Amino acid sequence: MRRICLTLPTNRACSDTIAALGEEAAYGARHFDAEVHLLILDSSDAEVFAAHQVAVNALPPVPEVIVHHLDERAQQDFLTEVIDRSGTAASQRLLTLMLPPHVSYGACTNRAFLFAEALGCTSVHRRDSDSRYQFLHGEPVFPLHHELGALGRPATEVADGVSRSRLDPAYAKWPVALVGGSFVGEMSVDVAEIRDLDPDIYQEVVGLAVPAGYPEIWRKNLIQESFRGAGSAPFTGDRTTLSRVNPMRVDMCNISFDREVYGRVPLPPATDTIGSDYFLIHLVHDAQLPGVVHNRHIVNYYTGERRTEAGFLAYQLRFAKFLLSAPYFHWIHTRLTAASPAITDDEGRIRPSAIADLVRDSTRLDRGANAERLDVLQHCYRKLGGRYGAAADALGVRRGELLDQAVRDMEDFAHLVDVWEVLSRNSRDLGLPWKP
């Protein structure tokens, strides 16, 4: 029986999501030969954590489903032990990268990866707190159905069970490294407002994330597809594709990875940066590893906090940092694609040293393009006026810090890649240090 980790990182109230994930975990245990560890990594305040514990306690017991609900103290204790075992002189730096004081989409998922290693899991399946499942004929449509059906199996075995295969035969013997879907529902409430206020400014702002030199038709298509997920069409039946997965077709709220991916390379731990958790999706694509895309899309919605002024400003900072990280990641992915035969071994396993070297080399990029990018963003926001003008002012105050941080984020990422395999091994050796 294989052991898997269905994980929910959260820092906000989501008792309904916990109940829904409990149902998905039960589905996986009942329909597949799997022991499902439902791992809730909870960074919420004490009141919300207590409400979540009530939701956890209300989950009906199901054979082969084990629930772990961990607050930040429990997470820190585990991480401290794992890091201490590594013998690194920079233990506090590592602990901060793994459990930072600010929001980090990459760090919360990295913690899930290490906990999954400690639990002896072979895969991680991530969901988000602001997500719901679709329904068909009154029954929830669980992504775990396709994830457990394909993940980790040789692509040749999976080919007969998908709707279509577009995989290069040269990679057909490699195991499926990623299975994912996207989301349906409203696009990001923050960029959607820009589009509604001024479509031309929306094109200019979102276009800042597109690599320089892209042909105009590709550029327009990328802008058109960004932040939209899979649209709004409801689920009516399964469609699956075995291929080299296009990162635009999957989302981190609806994703699963084989441990041969996350056990070797982490996600960037950058704080207050949207998109920082998408690196492994791109890496699987760059390395030409097999993947499956399905259409059991998660229903996306946004919490009330995102619609407050404080939530708006917080997101605009995260969006700005995403735009400033873009040239570094474009540079890395271009070179990874060019070097794809060298970044994996003969069995399709990624070589972490090749990744760390490229991440570190990216920090030498000229900062001038990023300074111009920030100028354009502020100019566009001032043209929009209102609270966007206030956001432009806030970005101006932090201008130098933001440009510096974009470089430091890549330095931190390279450092984490350097030690990641040791941390993964230590986690697996440490095992289960807490009671479920």
ZATORKE-574683 format. One record per residue (C-alpha): z, y, x. Coordinates in steps of 0.05 Angstrom, whole numbers. Layout:
residues N
<r><up>Z</up><north>Y</north><east>X</east></r>
...
END
This chain:
residues 436
<r><up>0</up><north>0</north><east>0</east></r>
<r><up>-20</up><north>67</north><east>28</east></r>
<r><up>27</up><north>126</north><east>26</east></r>
<r><up>2</up><north>195</north><east>8</east></r>
<r><up>31</up><north>265</north><east>2</east></r>
<r><up>16</up><north>308</north><east>-59</east></r>
<r><up>43</up><north>376</north><east>-40</east></r>
<r><up>60</up><north>441</north><east>-74</east></r>
<r><up>80</up><north>499</north><east>-28</east></r>
<r><up>110</up><north>555</north><east>-71</east></r>
<r><up>150</up><north>620</north><east>-67</east></r>
<r><up>149</up><north>636</north><east>-142</east></r>
<r><up>168</up><north>608</north><east>-209</east></r>
<r><up>124</up><north>549</north><east>-228</east></r>
<r><up>164</up><north>498</north><east>-268</east></r>
<r><up>104</up><north>482</north><east>-311</east></r>
<r><up>63</up><north>467</north><east>-249</east></r>
<r><up>117</up><north>420</north><east>-223</east></r>
<r><up>115</up><north>382</north><east>-288</east></r>
<r><up>39</up><north>377</north><east>-285</east></r>
<r><up>41</up><north>353</north><east>-213</east></r>
<r><up>91</up><north>300</north><east>-233</east></r>
<r><up>39</up><north>274</north><east>-282</east></r>
<r><up>-15</up><north>274</north><east>-228</east></r>
<r><up>31</up><north>237</north><east>-180</east></r>
<r><up>45</up><north>185</north><east>-234</east></r>
<r><up>-29</up><north>178</north><east>-247</east></r>
<r><up>-42</up><north>164</north><east>-173</east></r>
<r><up>13</up><north>112</north><east>-169</east></r>
<r><up>-9</up><north>76</north><east>-232</east></r>
<r><up>-84</up><north>74</north><east>-220</east></r>
<r><up>-87</up><north>65</north><east>-145</east></r>
<r><up>-50</up><north>23</north><east>-95</east></r>
<r><up>-11</up><north>82</north><east>-70</east></r>
<r><up>60</up><north>106</north><east>-59</east></r>
<r><up>58</up><north>179</north><east>-77</east></r>
<r><up>106</up><north>228</north><east>-45</east></r>
<r><up>109</up><north>292</north><east>-86</east></r>
<r><up>130</up><north>344</north><east>-36</east></r>
<r><up>152</up><north>413</north><east>-62</east></r>
<r><up>163</up><north>462</north><east>-5</east></r>
<r><up>201</up><north>517</north><east>-40</east></r>
<r><up>210</up><north>587</north><east>-10</east></r>
<r><up>233</up><north>617</north><east>-76</east></r>
<r><up>298</up><north>655</north><east>-85</east></r>
<r><up>361</up><north>618</north><east>-107</east></r>
<r><up>351</up><north>630</north><east>-181</east></r>
<r><up>280</up><north>606</north><east>-182</east></r>
<r><up>296</up><north>547</north><east>-136</east></r>
<r><up>350</up><north>525</north><east>-186</east></r>
<r><up>300</up><north>528</north><east>-243</east></r>
<r><up>252</up><north>487</north><east>-202</east></r>
<r><up>306</up><north>435</north><east>-189</east></r>
<r><up>316</up><north>430</north><east>-264</east></r>
<r><up>241</up><north>416</north><east>-271</east></r>
<r><up>245</up><north>364</north><east>-216</east></r>
<r><up>304</up><north>330</north><east>-248</east></r>
<r><up>266</up><north>328</north><east>-314</east></r>
<r><up>208</up><north>288</north><east>-284</east></r>
<r><up>208</up><north>218</north><east>-313</east></r>
<r><up>220</up><north>163</north><east>-261</east></r>
<r><up>156</up><north>127</north><east>-242</east></r>
<r><up>151</up><north>67</north><east>-195</east></r>
<r><up>121</up><north>87</north><east>-127</east></r>
<r><up>130</up><north>162</north><east>-140</east></r>
<r><up>182</up><north>195</north><east>-95</east></r>
<r><up>198</up><north>269</north><east>-104</east></r>
<r><up>222</up><north>315</north><east>-48</east></r>
<r><up>243</up><north>386</north><east>-65</east></r>
<r><up>262</up><north>424</north><east>-2</east></r>
<r><up>287</up><north>495</north><east>6</east></r>
<r><up>273</up><north>536</north><east>69</east></r>
<r><up>339</up><north>515</north><east>101</east></r>
<r><up>321</up><north>442</north><east>96</east></r>
<r><up>251</up><north>457</north><east>122</east></r>
<r><up>280</up><north>497</north><east>180</east></r>
<r><up>328</up><north>442</north><east>200</east></r>
<r><up>271</up><north>391</north><east>203</east></r>
<r><up>224</up><north>437</north><east>241</east></r>
<r><up>278</up><north>455</north><east>291</east></r>
<r><up>289</up><north>382</north><east>307</east></r>
<r><up>214</up><north>369</north><east>313</east></r>
<r><up>204</up><north>429</north><east>359</east></r>
<r><up>265</up><north>414</north><east>401</east></r>
<r><up>237</up><north>345</north><east>414</east></r>
<r><up>174</up><north>376</north><east>442</east></r>
<r><up>212</up><north>406</north><east>500</east></r>
<r><up>172</up><north>471</north><east>497</east></r>
<r><up>202</up><north>533</north><east>527</east></r>
<r><up>176</up><north>575</north><east>470</east></r>
<r><up>214</up><north>539</north><east>414</east></r>
<r><up>232</up><north>603</north><east>376</east></r>
<r><up>160</up><north>626</north><east>376</east></r>
<r><up>138</up><north>559</north><east>348</east></r>
<r><up>192</up><north>560</north><east>294</east></r>
<r><up>170</up><north>630</north><east>273</east></r>
<r><up>97</up><north>606</north><east>270</east></r>
<r><up>117</up><north>548</north><east>227</east></r>
<r><up>167</up><north>585</north><east>182</east></r>
<r><up>151</up><north>660</north><east>187</east></r>
<r><up>190</up><north>714</north><east>150</east></r>
<r><up>127</up><north>736</north><east>112</east></r>
<r><up>76</up><north>700</north><east>69</east></r>
<r><up>31</up><north>653</north><east>108</east></r>
<r><up>-17</up><north>608</north><east>71</east></r>
<r><up>-32</up><north>570</north><east>135</east></r>
<r><up>41</up><north>561</north><east>156</east></r>
<r><up>65</up><north>533</north><east>89</east></r>
<r><up>9</up><north>481</north><east>91</east></r>
<r><up>23</up><north>465</north><east>164</east></r>
<r><up>95</up><north>449</north><east>144</east></r>
<r><up>68</up><north>401</north><east>91</east></r>
<r><up>26</up><north>367</north><east>145</east></r>
<r><up>87</up><north>355</north><east>189</east></r>
<r><up>129</up><north>331</north><east>131</east></r>
<r><up>73</up><north>284</north><east>111</east></r>
<r><up>74</up><north>256</north><east>181</east></r>
<r><up>149</up><north>245</north><east>177</east></r>
<r><up>138</up><north>208</north><east>111</east></r>
<r><up>86</up><north>163</north><east>142</east></r>
<r><up>31</up><north>188</north><east>97</east></r>
<r><up>-43</up><north>178</north><east>110</east></r>
<r><up>-67</up><north>239</north><east>73</east></r>
<r><up>-46</up><north>306</north><east>44</east></r>
<r><up>-68</up><north>331</north><east>-24</east></r>
<r><up>-52</up><north>405</north><east>-37</east></r>
<r><up>-45</up><north>443</north><east>-102</east></r>
<r><up>-22</up><north>515</north><east>-116</east></r>
<r><up>31</up><north>543</north><east>-161</east></r>
<r><up>-18</up><north>587</north><east>-200</east></r>
<r><up>-62</up><north>529</north><east>-221</east></r>
<r><up>-70</up><north>484</north><east>-282</east></r>
<r><up>-111</up><north>422</north><east>-296</east></r>
<r><up>-171</up><north>418</north><east>-342</east></r>
<r><up>-170</up><north>370</north><east>-401</east></r>
<r><up>-222</up><north>323</north><east>-430</east></r>
<r><up>-210</up><north>288</north><east>-497</east></r>
<r><up>-137</up><north>310</north><east>-494</east></r>
<r><up>-124</up><north>280</north><east>-425</east></r>
<r><up>-114</up><north>320</north><east>-360</east></r>
<r><up>-169</up><north>315</north><east>-308</east></r>
<r><up>-134</up><north>299</north><east>-242</east></r>
<r><up>-170</up><north>312</north><east>-175</east></r>
<r><up>-128</up><north>256</north><east>-145</east></r>
<r><up>-176</up><north>207</north><east>-180</east></r>
<r><up>-232</up><north>223</north><east>-131</east></r>
<r><up>-187</up><north>239</north><east>-72</east></r>
<r><up>-156</up><north>170</north><east>-72</east></r>
<r><up>-222</up><north>137</north><east>-86</east></r>
<r><up>-256</up><north>163</north><east>-24</east></r>
<r><up>-210</up><north>194</north><east>28</east></r>
<r><up>-205</up><north>156</north><east>93</east></r>
<r><up>-256</up><north>104</north><east>74</east></r>
<r><up>-321</up><north>95</north><east>114</east></r>
<r><up>-375</up><north>138</north><east>83</east></r>
<r><up>-420</up><north>76</north><east>76</east></r>
<r><up>-368</up><north>46</north><east>29</east></r>
<r><up>-361</up><north>110</north><east>-12</east></r>
<r><up>-436</up><north>121</north><east>-20</east></r>
<r><up>-444</up><north>72</north><east>-78</east></r>
<r><up>-388</up><north>104</north><east>-117</east></r>
<r><up>-412</up><north>176</north><east>-119</east></r>
<r><up>-463</up><north>210</north><east>-162</east></r>
<r><up>-507</up><north>227</north><east>-103</east></r>
<r><up>-506</up><north>224</north><east>-27</east></r>
<r><up>-534</up><north>278</north><east>18</east></r>
<r><up>-500</up><north>254</north><east>82</east></r>
<r><up>-539</up><north>248</north><east>147</east></r>
<r><up>-543</up><north>173</north><east>161</east></r>
<r><up>-521</up><north>187</north><east>232</east></r>
<r><up>-450</up><north>199</north><east>206</east></r>
<r><up>-448</up><north>146</north><east>152</east></r>
<r><up>-400</up><north>101</north><east>191</east></r>
<r><up>-348</up><north>156</north><east>199</east></r>
<r><up>-290</up><north>159</north><east>149</east></r>
<r><up>-288</up><north>210</north><east>94</east></r>
<r><up>-246</up><north>267</north><east>122</east></r>
<r><up>-242</up><north>314</north><east>63</east></r>
<r><up>-246</up><north>309</north><east>-13</east></r>
<r><up>-243</up><north>371</north><east>-54</east></r>
<r><up>-264</up><north>412</north><east>-114</east></r>
<r><up>-259</up><north>485</north><east>-132</east></r>
<r><up>-230</up><north>525</north><east>-190</east></r>
<r><up>-255</up><north>551</north><east>-256</east></r>
<r><up>-230</up><north>613</north><east>-291</east></r>
<r><up>-221</up><north>685</north><east>-271</east></r>
<r><up>-240</up><north>708</north><east>-202</east></r>
<r><up>-190</up><north>746</north><east>-159</east></r>
<r><up>-161</up><north>802</north><east>-203</east></r>
<r><up>-161</up><north>849</north><east>-143</east></r>
<r><up>-234</up><north>845</north><east>-121</east></r>
<r><up>-256</up><north>836</north><east>-194</east></r>
<r><up>-230</up><north>906</north><east>-208</east></r>
<r><up>-271</up><north>934</north><east>-150</east></r>
<r><up>-333</up><north>901</north><east>-178</east></r>
<r><up>-319</up><north>930</north><east>-247</east></r>
<r><up>-306</up><north>1000</north><east>-220</east></r>
<r><up>-366</up><north>1003</north><east>-175</east></r>
<r><up>-413</up><north>943</north><east>-162</east></r>
<r><up>-444</up><north>977</north><east>-101</east></r>
<r><up>-377</up><north>987</north><east>-68</east></r>
<r><up>-359</up><north>915</north><east>-85</east></r>
<r><up>-422</up><north>892</north><east>-48</east></r>
<r><up>-403</up><north>935</north><east>12</east></r>
<r><up>-330</up><north>913</north><east>14</east></r>
<r><up>-340</up><north>839</north><east>5</east></r>
<r><up>-400</up><north>842</north><east>52</east></r>
<r><up>-352</up><north>860</north><east>108</east></r>
<r><up>-334</up><north>786</north><east>110</east></r>
<r><up>-407</up><north>764</north><east>121</east></r>
<r><up>-428</up><north>751</north><east>193</east></r>
<r><up>-468</up><north>805</north><east>226</east></r>
<r><up>-542</up><north>791</north><east>231</east></r>
<r><up>-547</up><north>747</north><east>169</east></r>
<r><up>-614</up><north>753</north><east>133</east></r>
<r><up>-607</up><north>799</north><east>73</east></r>
<r><up>-621</up><north>744</north><east>22</east></r>
<r><up>-566</up><north>700</north><east>52</east></r>
<r><up>-519</up><north>759</north><east>54</east></r>
<r><up>-529</up><north>774</north><east>-20</east></r>
<r><up>-519</up><north>701</north><east>-38</east></r>
<r><up>-454</up><north>697</north><east>1</east></r>
<r><up>-428</up><north>760</north><east>-32</east></r>
<r><up>-449</up><north>734</north><east>-100</east></r>
<r><up>-412</up><north>667</north><east>-90</east></r>
<r><up>-349</up><north>695</north><east>-58</east></r>
<r><up>-283</up><north>694</north><east>-98</east></r>
<r><up>-317</up><north>661</north><east>-158</east></r>
<r><up>-301</up><north>587</north><east>-149</east></r>
<r><up>-342</up><north>542</north><east>-194</east></r>
<r><up>-351</up><north>593</north><east>-250</east></r>
<r><up>-325</up><north>580</north><east>-321</east></r>
<r><up>-361</up><north>518</north><east>-347</east></r>
<r><up>-311</up><north>467</north><east>-373</east></r>
<r><up>-307</up><north>396</north><east>-347</east></r>
<r><up>-350</up><north>347</north><east>-388</east></r>
<r><up>-358</up><north>289</north><east>-340</east></r>
<r><up>-352</up><north>270</north><east>-266</east></r>
<r><up>-403</up><north>291</north><east>-214</east></r>
<r><up>-390</up><north>275</north><east>-141</east></r>
<r><up>-430</up><north>287</north><east>-78</east></r>
<r><up>-421</up><north>254</north><east>-10</east></r>
<r><up>-444</up><north>303</north><east>43</east></r>
<r><up>-426</up><north>351</north><east>98</east></r>
<r><up>-384</up><north>395</north><east>53</east></r>
<r><up>-404</up><north>467</north><east>43</east></r>
<r><up>-339</up><north>507</north><east>50</east></r>
<r><up>-361</up><north>551</north><east>-8</east></r>
<r><up>-357</up><north>492</north><east>-56</east></r>
<r><up>-283</up><north>475</north><east>-47</east></r>
<r><up>-218</up><north>512</north><east>-51</east></r>
<r><up>-149</up><north>502</north><east>-20</east></r>
<r><up>-117</up><north>495</north><east>-89</east></r>
<r><up>-157</up><north>431</north><east>-99</east></r>
<r><up>-164</up><north>397</north><east>-31</east></r>
<r><up>-144</up><north>335</north><east>7</east></r>
<r><up>-149</up><north>317</north><east>81</east></r>
<r><up>-144</up><north>252</north><east>119</east></r>
<r><up>-89</up><north>253</north><east>172</east></r>
<r><up>-141</up><north>245</north><east>227</east></r>
<r><up>-158</up><north>317</north><east>212</east></r>
<r><up>-90</up><north>351</north><east>200</east></r>
<r><up>-54</up><north>307</north><east>250</east></r>
<r><up>-98</up><north>336</north><east>305</east></r>
<r><up>-110</up><north>408</north><east>287</east></r>
<r><up>-66</up><north>456</north><east>246</east></r>
<r><up>-84</up><north>516</north><east>204</east></r>
<r><up>-79</up><north>587</north><east>231</east></r>
<r><up>-8</up><north>612</north><east>219</east></r>
<r><up>-27</up><north>685</north><east>208</east></r>
<r><up>19</up><north>722</north><east>159</east></r>
<r><up>-4</up><north>765</north><east>101</east></r>
<r><up>-76</up><north>742</north><east>108</east></r>
<r><up>-116</up><north>710</north><east>52</east></r>
<r><up>-164</up><north>655</north><east>75</east></r>
<r><up>-121</up><north>636</north><east>134</east></r>
<r><up>-113</up><north>567</north><east>105</east></r>
<r><up>-188</up><north>551</north><east>101</east></r>
<r><up>-199</up><north>536</north><east>174</east></r>
<r><up>-197</up><north>460</north><east>168</east></r>
<r><up>-249</up><north>461</north><east>112</east></r>
<r><up>-296</up><north>497</north><east>159</east></r>
<r><up>-276</up><north>453</north><east>218</east></r>
<r><up>-294</up><north>389</north><east>179</east></r>
<r><up>-361</up><north>421</north><east>164</east></r>
<r><up>-373</up><north>444</north><east>236</east></r>
<r><up>-356</up><north>375</north><east>262</east></r>
<r><up>-404</up><north>343</north><east>211</east></r>
<r><up>-350</up><north>298</north><east>184</east></r>
<r><up>-364</up><north>264</north><east>117</east></r>
<r><up>-334</up><north>293</north><east>55</east></r>
<r><up>-337</up><north>288</north><east>-20</east></r>
<r><up>-343</up><north>346</north><east>-69</east></r>
<r><up>-323</up><north>333</north><east>-141</east></r>
<r><up>-323</up><north>375</north><east>-204</east></r>
<r><up>-251</up><north>362</north><east>-227</east></r>
<r><up>-239</up><north>436</north><east>-217</east></r>
<r><up>-170</up><north>467</north><east>-224</east></r>
<r><up>-160</up><north>522</north><east>-275</east></r>
<r><up>-144</up><north>586</north><east>-238</east></r>
<r><up>-100</up><north>641</north><east>-264</east></r>
<r><up>-59</up><north>698</north><east>-235</east></r>
<r><up>14</up><north>711</north><east>-243</east></r>
<r><up>41</up><north>776</north><east>-271</east></r>
<r><up>65</up><north>796</north><east>-202</east></r>
<r><up>-7</up><north>803</north><east>-178</east></r>
<r><up>-19</up><north>855</north><east>-232</east></r>
<r><up>38</up><north>900</north><east>-211</east></r>
<r><up>30</up><north>959</north><east>-163</east></r>
<r><up>72</up><north>923</north><east>-110</east></r>
<r><up>31</up><north>861</north><east>-118</east></r>
<r><up>-34</up><north>900</north><east>-114</east></r>
<r><up>-15</up><north>934</north><east>-48</east></r>
<r><up>9</up><north>868</north><east>-18</east></r>
<r><up>-57</up><north>836</north><east>-35</east></r>
<r><up>-98</up><north>893</north><east>-7</east></r>
<r><up>-62</up><north>885</north><east>59</east></r>
<r><up>-76</up><north>810</north><east>59</east></r>
<r><up>-149</up><north>824</north><east>40</east></r>
<r><up>-156</up><north>874</north><east>97</east></r>
<r><up>-127</up><north>825</north><east>147</east></r>
<r><up>-176</up><north>772</north><east>121</east></r>
<r><up>-234</up><north>819</north><east>135</east></r>
<r><up>-207</up><north>834</north><east>205</east></r>
<r><up>-200</up><north>760</north><east>220</east></r>
<r><up>-271</up><north>746</north><east>198</east></r>
<r><up>-308</up><north>762</north><east>263</east></r>
<r><up>-262</up><north>718</north><east>304</east></r>
<r><up>-272</up><north>659</north><east>258</east></r>
<r><up>-347</up><north>670</north><east>252</east></r>
<r><up>-351</up><north>669</north><east>328</east></r>
<r><up>-311</up><north>605</north><east>331</east></r>
<r><up>-349</up><north>568</north><east>277</east></r>
<r><up>-417</up><north>587</north><east>306</east></r>
<r><up>-397</up><north>556</north><east>372</east></r>
<r><up>-364</up><north>496</north><east>340</east></r>
<r><up>-428</up><north>481</north><east>302</east></r>
<r><up>-470</up><north>488</north><east>365</east></r>
<r><up>-422</up><north>442</north><east>403</east></r>
<r><up>-410</up><north>393</north><east>346</east></r>
<r><up>-427</up><north>329</north><east>386</east></r>
<r><up>-374</up><north>348</north><east>437</east></r>
<r><up>-317</up><north>365</north><east>390</east></r>
<r><up>-311</up><north>294</north><east>363</east></r>
<r><up>-306</up><north>226</north><east>395</east></r>
<r><up>-351</up><north>167</north><east>378</east></r>
<r><up>-308</up><north>150</north><east>316</east></r>
<r><up>-310</up><north>221</north><east>288</east></r>
<r><up>-241</up><north>242</north><east>312</east></r>
<r><up>-235</up><north>316</north><east>329</east></r>
<r><up>-217</up><north>337</north><east>400</east></r>
<r><up>-162</up><north>390</north><east>394</east></r>
<r><up>-172</up><north>418</north><east>464</east></r>
<r><up>-242</up><north>440</north><east>447</east></r>
<r><up>-215</up><north>478</north><east>387</east></r>
<r><up>-159</up><north>512</north><east>426</east></r>
<r><up>-206</up><north>535</north><east>480</east></r>
<r><up>-254</up><north>568</north><east>431</east></r>
<r><up>-198</up><north>601</north><east>392</east></r>
<r><up>-169</up><north>629</north><east>457</east></r>
<r><up>-238</up><north>653</north><east>480</east></r>
<r><up>-248</up><north>690</north><east>414</east></r>
<r><up>-192</up><north>739</north><east>431</east></r>
<r><up>-239</up><north>771</north><east>483</east></r>
<r><up>-285</up><north>798</north><east>429</east></r>
<r><up>-295</up><north>873</north><east>429</east></r>
<r><up>-248</up><north>906</north><east>378</east></r>
<r><up>-299</up><north>961</north><east>364</east></r>
<r><up>-332</up><north>923</north><east>307</east></r>
<r><up>-265</up><north>912</north><east>273</east></r>
<r><up>-247</up><north>985</north><east>280</east></r>
<r><up>-313</up><north>1002</north><east>244</east></r>
<r><up>-298</up><north>949</north><east>191</east></r>
<r><up>-231</up><north>981</north><east>177</east></r>
<r><up>-265</up><north>1050</north><east>173</east></r>
<r><up>-314</up><north>1024</north><east>121</east></r>
<r><up>-259</up><north>992</north><east>79</east></r>
<r><up>-217</up><north>1056</north><east>79</east></r>
<r><up>-278</up><north>1098</north><east>62</east></r>
<r><up>-296</up><north>1052</north><east>3</east></r>
<r><up>-225</up><north>1053</north><east>-23</east></r>
<r><up>-222</up><north>1129</north><east>-20</east></r>
<r><up>-287</up><north>1132</north><east>-60</east></r>
<r><up>-255</up><north>1088</north><east>-113</east></r>
<r><up>-194</up><north>1133</north><east>-115</east></r>
<r><up>-130</up><north>1122</north><east>-153</east></r>
<r><up>-88</up><north>1065</north><east>-126</east></r>
<r><up>-145</up><north>1046</north><east>-80</east></r>
<r><up>-138</up><north>1114</north><east>-47</east></r>
<r><up>-64</up><north>1098</north><east>-37</east></r>
<r><up>-84</up><north>1031</north><east>-7</east></r>
<r><up>-131</up><north>1067</north><east>41</east></r>
<r><up>-74</up><north>1112</north><east>63</east></r>
<r><up>-29</up><north>1051</north><east>74</east></r>
<r><up>-82</up><north>1018</north><east>117</east></r>
<r><up>-91</up><north>1082</north><east>157</east></r>
<r><up>-17</up><north>1084</north><east>173</east></r>
<r><up>-20</up><north>1013</north><east>200</east></r>
<r><up>-89</up><north>1019</north><east>232</east></r>
<r><up>-70</up><north>1004</north><east>304</east></r>
<r><up>-21</up><north>950</north><east>284</east></r>
<r><up>-73</up><north>915</north><east>241</east></r>
<r><up>-125</up><north>915</north><east>297</east></r>
<r><up>-74</up><north>889</north><east>347</east></r>
<r><up>-48</up><north>836</north><east>299</east></r>
<r><up>-118</up><north>807</north><east>288</east></r>
<r><up>-119</up><north>789</north><east>362</east></r>
<r><up>-47</up><north>765</north><east>365</east></r>
<r><up>-60</up><north>720</north><east>305</east></r>
<r><up>-114</up><north>684</north><east>344</east></r>
<r><up>-69</up><north>678</north><east>405</east></r>
<r><up>-15</up><north>648</north><east>362</east></r>
<r><up>-65</up><north>599</north><east>332</east></r>
<r><up>-89</up><north>576</north><east>400</east></r>
<r><up>-17</up><north>565</north><east>421</east></r>
<r><up>-3</up><north>524</north><east>359</east></r>
<r><up>-65</up><north>481</north><east>369</east></r>
<r><up>-42</up><north>467</north><east>441</east></r>
<r><up>23</up><north>435</north><east>418</east></r>
<r><up>2</up><north>409</north><east>350</east></r>
<r><up>-9</up><north>336</north><east>368</east></r>
<r><up>60</up><north>334</north><east>400</east></r>
<r><up>91</up><north>364</north><east>337</east></r>
<r><up>54</up><north>314</north><east>294</east></r>
<r><up>76</up><north>255</north><east>336</east></r>
<r><up>148</up><north>280</north><east>338</east></r>
<r><up>148</up><north>287</north><east>262</east></r>
<r><up>123</up><north>216</north><east>254</east></r>
<r><up>175</up><north>190</north><east>303</east></r>
<r><up>231</up><north>229</north><east>270</east></r>
<r><up>216</up><north>199</north><east>202</east></r>
<r><up>253</up><north>217</north><east>138</east></r>
<r><up>312</up><north>261</north><east>156</east></r>
<r><up>330</up><north>279</north><east>84</east></r>
<r><up>346</up><north>244</north><east>19</east></r>
<r><up>293</up><north>247</north><east>-36</east></r>
END
